[in-house]
Amino acid sequence: MVQKGPAVGGDGGSPFDLLNGNRPVEQLDVWYGSGSGDADRYIVLKGIKVRWPDGKTGQVGSCPPGDQPSPLHTSFDFERNGNDPLDWMDIYGSTGRADSLRLVTHDETDYFEAGGIGGGKCIQPAQGRKLYGFYGRAGFDIDKLGAYFSD
């Protein structure tokens, strides 16, 4: 059964759901850089793109294609077609934006981090679960972010 972790951030942008039924995320791409508007002096999450094992993708926020000038980008591949349980996941945010995303997988102890250094920590219920997607609000930045998990 898929469950939501708590979301952190602000109420700007439009609501989104990056979820593909009962399938874990196989690849995660995250863009981050200077925020838009009043958050321009902070490093925040700009865009997220996920790919599931069936080849479907979903993306939200500012995810520049190809070689266009863009914010910083990093990606993470989950082992075994996404069946790689997490040891932990934290999302950091403020009252206006999601600042960063950090996670460690259980079996491989792979560490992933994207985003700035600010914001308060929002612990996700990830221990022993697989990442299934994300939800929140986004415009030019990821304004609010939470994650979906399942056993």
Summary of the structure (lengths in Angstrom):
residues: 151
radius of gyration: 14.0
end to end distance: 7.3
largest distance: 41.0
contacts: 546
relative contact order: 0.33
helix: 4%
strand: 54%
